[in-house]
Amino acid sequence: SPDGKKIAYMVYSNANGVAEIYTIYVGGGGKTKLTSGGQPSYSPDGKRIVYWDYHKTAANPHPDTEIYTMNASGGDKIQLTHNDDDEFAPDFSPDGKRIVFAGLKGLERNNAESDIYKMKVGGGAKTRLTNNNTYDTYPSYSPDGKKIAFAVSKGTGEGDIYTINSFGGGKTQLIHDDADEAAPSWGSRP
């Protein structure tokens, strides 16, 4: 959390395929289950958490993942994306006005391509920031909000870290090797 008192984290059960979000005090204790879902990220003011959760309907029995926010204590769950795509790995902008996330087109996870998107914190139209034939994921805003770091997997067991401008364009590859780099983080906000 921005005040440094709690950590939000995801617990995934391989036995039943369920992901859940918990918080715990930094010194230990006070473990609290907040909701189902994964990849939680606090808003800059610490009042809300953005995350993904499964969304299943009668028309779409295969659950896709959508982006949600909730109070930092677990209530007031709001669904921000509404489609048949999988959205995941969300992160708040440092000013708390936008959310960046990764999204798969459709529900085909094998040999999938994903891109980086952003939207206003209240939901609505999403803006595509990358459009590659790769698996772009784990976006993370820079502390000043001007850049976004993300991982690009080529599906061959190797991946690299890139940055783009937060409004799109200016793609820069930071790592050029055969390793599989993923999940970049800019760290704390000012």
N, C-alpha and C positions, 0 to 999 in steps of 0.2 A: 504494500500500500504506500501511497506517497508520503505518509507520515512515518513510515518505517516500522510500524507496530505489528502488521499482519502480513502473511504470505497467502496468496490465493493459488491453488494448484488443482491439478486434475488427477483423478484416480480412475484407472481403466481396468475392468475385470475381463480377462480373457475367457473365463468360464461362461459368462452370459453376455458378453459383448456390450456391457453398459459402461458409459463414462459418466463421472460425477465430479462436481466442483466442490471443494472444501476450502476453508480458511483455517489458519492456525496462528497463534501468537509467535513472534520471532523467537522468544525464549522458550517456546514449547507450551503445550497446554491450550485449552480452549478450542480444540478441534471442532469445527462446525460444518455440517453438510449444508450447502446453499441450494443446489439444484442439480439436475442432470445436465450433461454437456461437457465441453472441454475447452482447453486453451484460453483460460481467463486472463484478462488484462485490465488493470484499474484505469479509471479516468484520471486525468491530472489532478482534479480536486478530491479524488478518493471517494466520491459519493456513488459512483456506478462502476459496474464491471461489464465489459463486453466479452462475449464468448460465442461458441457455436453450440447448437443443440440439434438433435434429430427432429425432423418434421415428417410425419406420416399421415396420409389421408386415404380415404377409400379409393379415390381416383389414382393415387400414386402409392401403392402399398410398399414400394421400396423406399425406405426412409432416406431422404436427402438431408444434408446439414444446412442450416440457415443461421444467420447472424442475429443475436439477441443482446439486449442489455438488461441489467437488473440492478436494484439497489445493492450497495456493498454488503448489506446484511441479508440479502437473498430474496427480497420481495419485489413487487412491481416489475415483473418480467414483460419485456416489450420485444416483439419480433420485428426486425428491421428489414430483412429480405424475404421475398415471397415469390418463389419460383421453383422449378424442378432441377435447378443446378445445385451443386455442392459448394457452399462457401465456408471458409475456415480460416484459422490463424489470424484473427483480428487484432488490431492495435489502434489505440486512440492517438490522434495528433496531439502535440504538446499544448495547443490552445483549447483542446477538448471539443472542437467544432466538427471534426471529421474522423472517420474510421477507415483504415486501410485494411484490406484482407485479400486472401487468395480465393480464386473461384475456378471450379471445373465447369466446362460447358457440358450440360447433360449429366448423366449419372454413370457413364462408363469409366470406371476407375482403372481398368487395365489399359496400359498404353495411353493413359490420359494426358491431355495437355491442360495446363492451368495458367491463368494470368493473374496479374495484380490489379485490383480495383480499389476505388475509394468511393465513399458516399458521405452525405451529411450525417451528423450524429443521430438525427431523428429518423433516418431511413430515407426512402425515396429512390430516385434514379441513381444507378451506379455508373461510374465513369471508369472505363478500362484504361489502365496506365501502361500495360505491356501487351503485346500481341505477337507471341513467339510460338514456335513449334516445339516448345520445351515445357517442363513442369516448373513454373515459377511459383514460389511459395515463401512462407515465413517473412512477410514484410514487417519492417520496423522503422518508424519515423526517427529522424535525427532529432537531437534535443532542441534545435532551433526550428524544426518543422519544414526545412527547405529541401531535404533529401529523404529518400526511402531506401534502406538497404533490403535486399532480398536474396534468396538462394535460387539458383537455376540448376535443375537436374536434367541431364540429357538422356536418362533412362539406361545408361550404360554402366552404372555404378560410380560415375563421377559427377561432381557438381561444383559450381563455383559461386562466389559471392559477387553481386553487382550492386550498383546504386543507380537511382534515377532521380530526376527532379520530382518534387511532390506534386507538380501539376502535369507530369509526364515529360517524356523526352530526356535527352542528356544521359542516356544509358552508358555506364562505365563499368567495365569488368575489372575487379580488384585482384582476383586470384587467377593464375593460369597454371594449373598443374593437374595431375591425374587423380588426386584425392577426392573424396566426397564431402565437401564443406556444406553445412546447412545451418539454419536457425540463427542468423545474425541478430545482434542486439546492440543498439546505440547506448544502452545503459540509462542512467537516471536523467530526469528532466531538470532544468534549472529551477 
